[in-house]
């Protein structure tokens, strides 16, 4: 094994030690610049079951596929979305990207094709709540929804 002499210090480094030092330095740089997502949990807000009578006029928007209404329960509110006549989704309006920040609230985009948080520019799918753009990397919290004839029940039990 060849030794390398450091002329300034008079210390001897073996090639193996120099290689170990280089690899450790490289690993440190890689992990310190890691963009792996840190999941900051959306706060939890317990609420009593919500009952939605679909025949009431205030819920007329839920009579068509793609219709939605905003509810005042949850952390920042709930977006209740109709996918089809038997499938409804209830999404927490608290954005999954930096959920503790004051402006971290999801709205329905003006196109009504997706949900968006205007403060961080993240967008989310109506069909599964997953991010489709922006810095968010985790889905919105989705609450349990059940349909019994013409009544929807939303519980505070998260699906994801």
N, C-alpha and C positions, 0 to 999 in steps of 0.2 A: 504494500500500500504506500502510495506516495504522500509525503508530508508537504504542506505548504507553509512557508515561513512568512509571517507578517513582519516586515522589516521595521515598522514603527514600534511595535509592542514587544517583539521578540517572542511572541507566543506561537506555538505550533498547533495547527489545525489539521486533522486528517481529512482526506477527501470525503470519507463517509460522514464525518461530523458536519462538514460544510454542506453536503447534500441534505442532511437532516434539517439543518438550520434553514436552508432555502425552501424545503418542502413545508416546514412549519410556518414560515413567513407567508408563503403562498396560501396555505389553508386559512390563516388568520385574515388575510385580505379578502378572500372569497367569502368567508362567513360574516365578516364585518360589513360587507356591501350586499348581503343577501336581501333580496326583495321578497322573501317568503312572507305570505300574508299573516299578520297578527290579527286574530279574530277578537274584536272587542264586542262583547255580547250586548245585544239590544236589551235595555232594561225590561223587566217584567211588570205588568200591571194586571192584577187580578180584577175580573169583572164578572157580574152575574150573567148567566146565559141571556143572550139577546134573541128575542123572537120577532121575526119579520113576517107579517101577513102580506103575501105577495099581491093580494087583491086590493090593498089600500092604495089610494092615488099617489101618495108620496113615494111609492116603490114602482111606479109605472115604468121607469127606466130599466127595471129588471125583467120586463116582459119580452125583451128582444136579446138575442145573442150579441154579446159585446157591450151590453148595458151595465152600468155601475151606479152605485150610490156611495156617499161618504157618511160614515157613522162616527159618533163622538166617543166611542169606547176605546180601550187599549191605552197605549202610551201617548201617541200623538194622533190617534184616530184610526179608523179602519176603512179600507177600500173594499167594498163588497162588489164582486164582479161576476157576471153571468157568462159562463163559457157556452153552455147550451141549456136546454130545458131541464136537465137533470144534474148539471154540474155547476156549482158555484164556488168561488174562492173568496176568502176573507184575509186580506193582507194588512199587516201592521204598517202604518204610514211612517214609522220611524226607520230611516235609512240604515242599512247595514254597514255603511262606511262612516266611521266616526259617529256612532249613534248618540253619544253624549253631548255633541255640539248643538247649540241652540237652533240653528237653521236646518237641522238634519231631518227634513220632513218631505216625504214622497207625495207627489200629486199625480193626477192623470194628465198626460201630455195633451196639448190642444188638439192633436190629431185623433185622440182617443184610441190610439193603436198600442200604446205602452205607458208605463209609469216612469216618472223621472223625479230626481231630486235636483232642483235648480241650483242649490248651493254647491254641490260637488260635481254636477253634470253626469251623475250615474243614471242609467236607464235600466228598467226591469220589465220582464215578460209578464203578461197577464196570465199565461197558462201554467206557469210554475214558480213565478216570483224570482227567478234567477236573473242576475245582471246580464245585460246585453251590450253595455258600453259604460265608459267612465271608470273611475278608480275602484268602485265596489267589486268585491270578489266573492261575496256570500249572498245567498238569497234573502229576501224579506221574510220575516216571520209570518207563517201562514197559520191561521186558526182553524180549528175543526168546524165544518159546516155540515149540517144534515138537513135533508128535505123530507117532510112528511106531508103529503098532499100539497097544499098551497102555503105551508108554513116552513120557513127556514129557521133553524136554530144554530146560533154561533156560540161556541164555548171558548173560554180563555185557554183551552188546551192546545198548545202548538202542535202542528203536524211535523215540522222540521226542527 
